């Protein structure tokens, strides 16, 4: 049995992969292009866990062909998947009326439709008890300036999850989403355009959060770990927020 994490070599995906490495199951870490970051992530997890060395898979999750590459490598490993965590995302800061339509189509495909690509292609590697978790965002439900390139795709994925429940649940496969609050990752600078701007956004977010701080890795990684466990076998089609109250209060 193994666990596959897309976007598993950076940011939120890496934090989740580190947490899951303690389970002792082999990991497949999918990444898009940064070979150095991928090798560093693999070495870091290998050095801090007794689990098998993570297997790196370089593929474009935003394409059907990329999903097929991932499925082919997993299939050849002969290891069924106990869990899939889809954390990969394409950062494209934009509003809708002035967006580059080709870039927006690409972002929506990567941030949303890719979930269906992944589930379809990896279905032969799943079995009863497999748990699929999509990393969503409160931006899927609450519009924010320049967030359409990410939020619309994640909203699409949440809709896909609800439709997939009807087809996956009879097979004993679970699918849910986790929506972390704002996390201090390099993606924030990518969204706002600079490190200085990111720091201002992070500080403002911490002050306005009802719980008085930003999200920590453990806030969402522990939730993912639970949803992957047999104890969560009756949770289906849900988006569970770990935001400290953002989206509920203010």
Secondary structure, DSSP 8 states (H G I E B T S, - for coil): -EEEEETTTSHHHHHHHHHHHTT--EEEEEESS-HHHHHHHHHHHHHH-SS---EEEE--TTSHHHHHHHHHHHHHHT--EEEEEE-------B-STT--HHHHHHHHIIIIIHHHHHHHHHGGG--TT-EEEEEEEGGGTS--TTBHHHHHHHHHHHHHHHHHHHHHGGGT-EEEEEEE----SHHHHHHHSSHHHHHHHHHHHHHHSTTSS---HHHHHHHHHHHHSGGGTT--S-EEEESTTTTT--
